Amino acid sequence: MVNALLDVTGFDQDKDEAFKLSLNVKKIIAIAEDTFAIFDDVAGEYVDHVGCEITVNGSLCYKILEPYQEVKDKFVRC
């Protein structure tokens, strides 16, 4: 049994950049669908992106680029 949610893509809204993220599943409190703005290089403007949000112990909250169902499926396999 894996105790980490591996290979999800986090998104830093302040820096407007993506990063790879692995989380300890025992620390995850909630996973929820979320819509947030990201810059689309092709369109040249900010667009709404449907991803998800993961909350972990200590009230840390991560925006995730992958869709909710994909992250939920990875979490269940852990």
PyMOL commands that place a pseudoatom at each C-alpha (Angstrom):
pseudoatom trace, name=CA, resn=MET, resi=1, chain=A, elem=C, hetatm=0, pos=[0.000, 0.000, 0.000]
pseudoatom trace, name=CA, resn=VAL, resi=2, chain=A, elem=C, hetatm=0, pos=[1.329, 3.403, -0.992]
pseudoatom trace, name=CA, resn=ASN, resi=3, chain=A, elem=C, hetatm=0, pos=[1.013, 6.154, 1.597]
pseudoatom trace, name=CA, resn=ALA, resi=4, chain=A, elem=C, hetatm=0, pos=[1.607, 9.054, -0.783]
pseudoatom trace, name=CA, resn=LEU, resi=5, chain=A, elem=C, hetatm=0, pos=[-0.476, 10.677, -3.493]
pseudoatom trace, name=CA, resn=LEU, resi=6, chain=A, elem=C, hetatm=0, pos=[2.157, 10.881, -6.228]
pseudoatom trace, name=CA, resn=ASP, resi=7, chain=A, elem=C, hetatm=0, pos=[2.530, 12.818, -9.447]
pseudoatom trace, name=CA, resn=VAL, resi=8, chain=A, elem=C, hetatm=0, pos=[-0.129, 15.476, -9.142]
pseudoatom trace, name=CA, resn=THR, resi=9, chain=A, elem=C, hetatm=0, pos=[0.471, 18.915, -10.593]
pseudoatom trace, name=CA, resn=GLY, resi=10, chain=A, elem=C, hetatm=0, pos=[0.089, 21.749, -8.119]
pseudoatom trace, name=CA, resn=PHE, resi=11, chain=A, elem=C, hetatm=0, pos=[-0.516, 25.329, -9.225]
pseudoatom trace, name=CA, resn=ASP, resi=12, chain=A, elem=C, hetatm=0, pos=[0.831, 28.407, -7.419]
pseudoatom trace, name=CA, resn=GLN, resi=13, chain=A, elem=C, hetatm=0, pos=[-1.631, 31.220, -8.159]
pseudoatom trace, name=CA, resn=ASP, resi=14, chain=A, elem=C, hetatm=0, pos=[0.693, 33.909, -6.803]
pseudoatom trace, name=CA, resn=LYS, resi=15, chain=A, elem=C, hetatm=0, pos=[3.564, 32.891, -9.091]
pseudoatom trace, name=CA, resn=ASP, resi=16, chain=A, elem=C, hetatm=0, pos=[1.262, 31.652, -11.876]
pseudoatom trace, name=CA, resn=GLU, resi=17, chain=A, elem=C, hetatm=0, pos=[3.277, 28.465, -12.276]
pseudoatom trace, name=CA, resn=ALA, resi=18, chain=A, elem=C, hetatm=0, pos=[2.807, 24.713, -12.043]
pseudoatom trace, name=CA, resn=PHE, resi=19, chain=A, elem=C, hetatm=0, pos=[4.885, 22.314, -9.946]
pseudoatom trace, name=CA, resn=LYS, resi=20, chain=A, elem=C, hetatm=0, pos=[4.953, 18.565, -9.240]
pseudoatom trace, name=CA, resn=LEU, resi=21, chain=A, elem=C, hetatm=0, pos=[3.570, 17.559, -5.871]
pseudoatom trace, name=CA, resn=SER, resi=22, chain=A, elem=C, hetatm=0, pos=[3.472, 14.402, -3.745]
pseudoatom trace, name=CA, resn=LEU, resi=23, chain=A, elem=C, hetatm=0, pos=[1.387, 14.340, -0.569]
pseudoatom trace, name=CA, resn=ASN, resi=24, chain=A, elem=C, hetatm=0, pos=[1.221, 12.010, 2.421]
pseudoatom trace, name=CA, resn=VAL, resi=25, chain=A, elem=C, hetatm=0, pos=[-2.300, 10.561, 2.227]
pseudoatom trace, name=CA, resn=LYS, resi=26, chain=A, elem=C, hetatm=0, pos=[-2.582, 10.460, 6.025]
pseudoatom trace, name=CA, resn=LYS, resi=27, chain=A, elem=C, hetatm=0, pos=[-2.321, 14.273, 6.056]
pseudoatom trace, name=CA, resn=ILE, resi=28, chain=A, elem=C, hetatm=0, pos=[-5.088, 14.864, 3.465]
pseudoatom trace, name=CA, resn=ILE, resi=29, chain=A, elem=C, hetatm=0, pos=[-8.271, 16.230, 5.012]
pseudoatom trace, name=CA, resn=ALA, resi=30, chain=A, elem=C, hetatm=0, pos=[-10.344, 16.954, 1.880]
pseudoatom trace, name=CA, resn=ILE, resi=31, chain=A, elem=C, hetatm=0, pos=[-10.325, 16.842, -1.912]
pseudoatom trace, name=CA, resn=ALA, resi=32, chain=A, elem=C, hetatm=0, pos=[-12.858, 18.993, -3.766]
pseudoatom trace, name=CA, resn=GLU, resi=33, chain=A, elem=C, hetatm=0, pos=[-13.512, 20.133, -7.319]
pseudoatom trace, name=CA, resn=ASP, resi=34, chain=A, elem=C, hetatm=0, pos=[-12.434, 23.736, -7.838]
pseudoatom trace, name=CA, resn=THR, resi=35, chain=A, elem=C, hetatm=0, pos=[-12.406, 26.258, -10.663]
pseudoatom trace, name=CA, resn=PHE, resi=36, chain=A, elem=C, hetatm=0, pos=[-9.603, 28.807, -10.727]
pseudoatom trace, name=CA, resn=ALA, resi=37, chain=A, elem=C, hetatm=0, pos=[-7.977, 31.155, -13.233]
pseudoatom trace, name=CA, resn=ILE, resi=38, chain=A, elem=C, hetatm=0, pos=[-4.771, 30.210, -15.046]
pseudoatom trace, name=CA, resn=PHE, resi=39, chain=A, elem=C, hetatm=0, pos=[-2.966, 32.008, -17.856]
pseudoatom trace, name=CA, resn=ASP, resi=40, chain=A, elem=C, hetatm=0, pos=[-3.485, 30.363, -21.252]
pseudoatom trace, name=CA, resn=ASP, resi=41, chain=A, elem=C, hetatm=0, pos=[-0.422, 30.995, -23.437]
pseudoatom trace, name=CA, resn=VAL, resi=42, chain=A, elem=C, hetatm=0, pos=[-2.371, 30.257, -26.629]
pseudoatom trace, name=CA, resn=ALA, resi=43, chain=A, elem=C, hetatm=0, pos=[-5.296, 32.562, -25.830]
pseudoatom trace, name=CA, resn=GLY, resi=44, chain=A, elem=C, hetatm=0, pos=[-3.004, 35.162, -24.242]
pseudoatom trace, name=CA, resn=GLU, resi=45, chain=A, elem=C, hetatm=0, pos=[-5.361, 35.679, -21.318]
pseudoatom trace, name=CA, resn=TYR, resi=46, chain=A, elem=C, hetatm=0, pos=[-6.548, 34.174, -18.050]
pseudoatom trace, name=CA, resn=VAL, resi=47, chain=A, elem=C, hetatm=0, pos=[-9.131, 31.416, -18.431]
pseudoatom trace, name=CA, resn=ASP, resi=48, chain=A, elem=C, hetatm=0, pos=[-11.138, 29.371, -15.953]
pseudoatom trace, name=CA, resn=HIS, resi=49, chain=A, elem=C, hetatm=0, pos=[-9.629, 25.955, -15.308]
pseudoatom trace, name=CA, resn=VAL, resi=50, chain=A, elem=C, hetatm=0, pos=[-11.540, 23.129, -13.649]
pseudoatom trace, name=CA, resn=GLY, resi=51, chain=A, elem=C, hetatm=0, pos=[-9.176, 21.247, -11.385]
pseudoatom trace, name=CA, resn=CYS, resi=52, chain=A, elem=C, hetatm=0, pos=[-9.393, 20.472, -7.712]
pseudoatom trace, name=CA, resn=GLU, resi=53, chain=A, elem=C, hetatm=0, pos=[-8.241, 21.624, -4.325]
pseudoatom trace, name=CA, resn=ILE, resi=54, chain=A, elem=C, hetatm=0, pos=[-6.569, 19.452, -1.691]
pseudoatom trace, name=CA, resn=THR, resi=55, chain=A, elem=C, hetatm=0, pos=[-6.577, 20.491, 1.960]
pseudoatom trace, name=CA, resn=VAL, resi=56, chain=A, elem=C, hetatm=0, pos=[-4.021, 18.930, 4.294]
pseudoatom trace, name=CA, resn=ASN, resi=57, chain=A, elem=C, hetatm=0, pos=[-3.288, 19.113, 8.041]
pseudoatom trace, name=CA, resn=GLY, resi=58, chain=A, elem=C, hetatm=0, pos=[-2.354, 22.575, 9.178]
pseudoatom trace, name=CA, resn=SER, resi=59, chain=A, elem=C, hetatm=0, pos=[-4.925, 24.182, 6.856]
pseudoatom trace, name=CA, resn=LEU, resi=60, chain=A, elem=C, hetatm=0, pos=[-2.602, 24.082, 3.852]
pseudoatom trace, name=CA, resn=CYS, resi=61, chain=A, elem=C, hetatm=0, pos=[-4.544, 24.164, 0.621]
pseudoatom trace, name=CA, resn=TYR, resi=62, chain=A, elem=C, hetatm=0, pos=[-3.162, 23.202, -2.797]
pseudoatom trace, name=CA, resn=LYS, resi=63, chain=A, elem=C, hetatm=0, pos=[-4.701, 24.002, -6.181]
pseudoatom trace, name=CA, resn=ILE, resi=64, chain=A, elem=C, hetatm=0, pos=[-4.308, 20.958, -8.443]
pseudoatom trace, name=CA, resn=LEU, resi=65, chain=A, elem=C, hetatm=0, pos=[-4.437, 21.079, -12.247]
pseudoatom trace, name=CA, resn=GLU, resi=66, chain=A, elem=C, hetatm=0, pos=[-5.685, 17.511, -12.697]
pseudoatom trace, name=CA, resn=PRO, resi=67, chain=A, elem=C, hetatm=0, pos=[-9.465, 17.035, -12.634]
pseudoatom trace, name=CA, resn=TYR, resi=68, chain=A, elem=C, hetatm=0, pos=[-11.133, 16.006, -9.376]
pseudoatom trace, name=CA, resn=GLN, resi=69, chain=A, elem=C, hetatm=0, pos=[-12.056, 12.492, -10.551]
pseudoatom trace, name=CA, resn=GLU, resi=70, chain=A, elem=C, hetatm=0, pos=[-8.489, 11.729, -11.676]
pseudoatom trace, name=CA, resn=VAL, resi=71, chain=A, elem=C, hetatm=0, pos=[-7.044, 12.812, -8.312]
pseudoatom trace, name=CA, resn=LYS, resi=72, chain=A, elem=C, hetatm=0, pos=[-9.774, 10.965, -6.415]
pseudoatom trace, name=CA, resn=ASP, resi=73, chain=A, elem=C, hetatm=0, pos=[-8.983, 7.771, -8.370]
pseudoatom trace, name=CA, resn=LYS, resi=74, chain=A, elem=C, hetatm=0, pos=[-5.264, 8.111, -7.538]
pseudoatom trace, name=CA, resn=PHE, resi=75, chain=A, elem=C, hetatm=0, pos=[-6.138, 8.698, -3.874]
pseudoatom trace, name=CA, resn=VAL, resi=76, chain=A, elem=C, hetatm=0, pos=[-8.347, 5.599, -3.703]
pseudoatom trace, name=CA, resn=ARG, resi=77, chain=A, elem=C, hetatm=0, pos=[-5.529, 3.457, -5.135]
pseudoatom trace, name=CA, resn=CYS, resi=78, chain=A, elem=C, hetatm=0, pos=[-3.244, 4.622, -2.303]
for i in range(1, 78): cmd.bond("trace and resi %d" % i, "trace and resi %d" % (i + 1))
show_as sticks, trace
zoom trace
